[in-house]
Amino acid sequence: MATTLEAVRHRPDAPRPRPGWFRRNRSAVVRHGVINFFMLIIILPLAWVLILSVKSLPDAMRGNFWPKRFDFTHYGYIFQKINTLPINLFNSIYVTAGTVFLTAFCAVLAGYALVHLKPRGGPFIIAMLLVSLYFPVRVVSLISVYEIQNSLGLINSTSGLILPYVTLNLAISVLIMRSMFQLVPHELFEAAKIDGAGPWRSLWIIGVPMVRNGLVVIFIVNFVTAWGEFLLCTTLTNDQDARTMPVVLAGAQGGLGQWSWPNVAAVYVIVVTPGILAFTFAQKLFFKGLTEGVVKG
Amino acid sequence: MEETIASGHVGLTPTRHGARTGRRTTLLRQGIGTWLFLLPALIFFVGYQVYPIFRVLWISFTDYQFLSDQPAHWVWFKNYADALSDPLMWASLWRAAEFTIMFLPGTIILPLMLALLVDRVTQPRLATLYRVVLLIPAVIPSTLVFVLWKWMYNVQTGPINHFLIDTLGLFTLRNAPEWLGGTPLTLPSIAVMEWWWGLGYHTIFFLAGLAAIPKDLPEAARIDGANEWQVFWHITRPRLAPIMMILVVLRFGSAMAVIDEYLIFGGFNRASPTYTWTMFMYDEAFKTGLWRQGFAAAIGMIGAVAMMFVVVFLLRIFRPRD
C-alpha cells in the first residue's frame, strides 16, 4: 500500500517546479491533493490493522502507529492456540463457495431464460425482483426464515446457511445477468439451435463465455456478501464451531491472552485479504462487467 | 432432463416449416423447458423471500409465540394496535430516520465531489490506480468493516482516541469521547463508518455516469464562457440525476433497515439511539420472553410500510420529467 501511495505522490509526468509553477498548476495540485487525501482516508484504517498484526505486545498497548519493535509470531500463534480458528475459516470458505456457485448458477439460467426464451410471466418476475430490491426483505423475513430453517432441522447447521444466503443477492444477480444476456445477439442462439444444439448446450458454449464479465461481478458481489454475512449467521447458529470467521471475530473482545490485539488483528488480516486479492486480480473484468451489467442495466 | 428440453426445442422446427400437428404439445413442452431454466432461481426467490414476507404478514395477525406450546390464535389487528400505541415503536422509527438523515447527505455528496475530481484525471494509469483504491472498501465484507471500525472507535486502545488524546491533546483519558455503545455519538459514528465504506463504490457509480457524458458538451459550454459551477449545474447534474436517484432510494432503504451494525455496536438497551425498529423487532422475536413473534412481525411490517411510503414518495419526486 505504501508503495502505491508513493507512486501517486511522485507522479512521473508531474512537471518540474519552475518559477510560477504552482500558480499555473494550482487547480491540478489542489485536485490531486484532495483525491490523495481521500485515498489516504480509505487506506489508513487497513494499514493500521495490518501494522497492528505485526506489532509486539507492548507496542500494541501503546497505540503509536509505527511500532518500536515488530513481532511476526502472532500469525503462527493464532493457528496453534485458537482452537476453533481453522473450523471457522473452513466454514467461511465452504459457505461462501456454496453461495457463490449456487447464486451464479441460478442467475445465469434465469437471466438467459428471461431474455432469450421469453417466458410468459417474464415481465412479472422482473417486476417482483425489482420490488424486492426496495423492500427490506432481509430484516422482515427473518422470523419466517428462522421458522423454515427450524422445520428443515437446519438451525445451528453451517450448510443450512447457504440456502438463505443465496437469496441475499439473487435478485440483483438475476437482473445483472439479464442485462448481460441482452447484449448477446439472439441470432447466435438461433444459429446454434439450427446446428442442432439444445438450449443447455448453446447456453454453456455460447452464452456463458459472452457474459463472463457479468459473472465476475456476480462472483465478487456474492463473495463479499456471503463472506461477511452477520445477521443470519448469528440468528441461525448458536455454537462457535458452526459460525463463520467474521461473526466470531465480531464477538471477540480484544484484550489479553488468546484475543490480544495483535492476535485479533492477525485473524482480521487473514480474513480480509482473500477478497482484496481476488478483486485486485479481477479488477479489469470487474470494471468491464460493472459498466456493462450494472450501469446500463 | 437435458434430453427432454433439447428435444422440446428441436421439436419447434416442424412448426416453423408450417406443420400444424403437434404444435400445441411442442409449445407446451417449450414452455416447460423455459420454466426449468427459471426454476432454480424461483425456488430460492419464492421460498426464501416471497413466501417469508407473506408468512410474516400472516404471523403478524396472530398471537404466535415461538417458545410457547399453546396454538396461535388469530387476533386481527391487536398486534398493530399494541405496537402503534407503544411509545417505543415511534421512538425506534424516529431513531432509524435520524440515522438516515445523518447518513444520506454524506454518502451522496462526498462521492459526487470525488468523482468530479477523479474524472478529470487524464493520465490512464493514475486513473486506474485511483479506481482500484476506491473500490477496496467495497470488497471488504460488511462484518469486517464493522469489526475494523469497532476497534478504531475503541475508547482506550483505538487509534482515533489515541490521535485525539496523545497527538492532538484535545482530550484526556478521562473525558475522551465514547464513540459507540449507545452514547449520543453512536449514530454519527456509524454514519461516518458507512460513508467510508460506500465512498469508493458510490464514486465509481458516479464515474460511470460521468463517462457517459460526451466530453464536447462541457467543452463547448466553457468556450461559451460558462464557469465550472454553471457547467456542473446545467450539464453534469441533470445527466447524473438518474444515478443519483437510484443511489438515494437504495441507500435510504438500506439506512432505514440497518440492523447488523446496531447488533454489533449497540446491544439491546432500549434507551440506546441504536435501538431502532429493526432492533425492536429482533429483540421481541428472538430475545425477549417466549419470543412474541406475532408482535415482532407487526413491528417489522409497520417499519417496512413506513419505509415504503417514503420510497414511493422519493421515486415520485425523482421521476423523469420531460
Interface residues (C-beta under 8 A of the other chain):
Chain A: T4 A7 V8 R11 D13 R31 H32 V34 I35 F38 M39 I41 I42 I43 P45 L46 W48 V49 A60 M61 G63 N64 F65 L102 F105 C106 A107 L109 A110 Y112 A113 L114 L117 K118 P119 R120 I125 M128 L129 S132 L133 Y134 F135 P136 V137 R138 V139 V140 S141 L142 I143 S144 V145 Y146 E147 I148 L163 P164 V166 T167 L170 A171 V174 K193 G196 G198 P199 W200 R201 I220 V224 T225 W227 G228 E229 F230 L231 T234 T235 P246 V247 L249 A250 G254 W261 V264 A265 Y268 V271 V272 G275 I276 A278 F279 T280 Q283 F286 F287 L290 T291 V294 V295
Chain B: E2 I5 A6 S7 H9 V10 G31 G33 T34 W35 F37 L38 P40 A41 L42 F44 F45 G47 Y48 Q49 V50 Y51 P52 I53 R55 V56 I59 F66 L114 L117 V118 R120 V121 Q123 L126 L129 Y130 R131 V132 V133 L134 L135 I136 P137 A138 V139 I140 P141 S142 T143 L144 V145 F146 V147 L148 W149 K150 W151 M152 N154 T157 P159 H162 D166 W196 L199 G200 I204 F205 A208 G209 A211 A212 I243 V249 L250 G253 M256 A257 I259 D260 L263 I264 T278 M281 Y282 A285 F286 Q293 A296 A297 G300 M301 G303 A304 M307 M308 V311
